[in-house]
């Protein structure tokens, strides 16, 4: 990376900090190592060991894939708006393009708001980081410029796959659409045998994401509740949905936002179910705090967003990949 790009990166990081500090958010600096993690079956982690002096007892530790596990403990205790720019680590990731095993994450949480309010905050952040809109001629940053195009997952499936998810509560219905879309299946593993959420994911990555508009920022919102995540739930059109959105700019996924789940019992059940699946299928199983759900006995209503900073800087600097904005590649 040349000096000018180093300066550009540092400037964007400082402007992000200034934006949230001016809004009264507390900047956090949580640990990169943890004895346990939130179970997420969609990713793999890094494991290491701490060797205690004298006794040489070995303690398993894990590099955090997100600072969320610590941030939520602080929110539970202090009920304050927070943000953090931190290094995060995800194993079995490709290097280059838009992925790196080590990357920079921005997370921000505000009390007493929903995921739609966080969309407004994110639009404000983009207005702060983007150069002024040209008075005439083509806008090179139109694909990032607020307001975000808002598209529900149900409408996205209808637009780009030809059917509504709300009409496919059963696996057989979703399997039939996957076949009609010409998606490849194995004779030994027909779509009818797939879990609902795997079929949904296949159609999402094959038919929905590639066809999202690339000339405007797109907020893909209201995810099916059949795909577990720690977001608030609501009922509409015969299905349960999650108050969640993901932001795409130029076809690149930039952030993932929830109205945060704060029901202790729901979180306890999530940890039990996801933890069991995680540690039966993961290449690198990890310890899970069985008492983590208890912090939600005093957890406030809030919404949080996690944004890939390397991807953001790449797009702001006119690049489509992150190689040129990372000081070093492993």
Secondary structure, 3 states (H helix, E strand, C coil): CCHHHHHHHHHHHHHHHHHHHHCCCEECCCCCEECCCCCCCCCECEEEEEECCCCCCEEEEEECCCCHHHHHHHHHHHCCCEEEEEEEECECCCCECCECCEEEEEEEEEECCCHHHHHHHHHHHHHHHCCCCCCCCCCCCCCCCCCCEEEEHHHHHHHHHCCCHHHCCCHHHHHHHHHHCCCCCECCECHHHCCHHHHHHHHHHHHHHHHCCCCCCEEEEEEECCCCCCECEEEECCEEEEEEEEEEECCEEEEEEEEECCCHHHHHHHHHHHHHHHHHHCCCCCCCCCCHHHHHHHCCCEEEEEEEHHHHHHHHCCCCCCHHHCCCCC
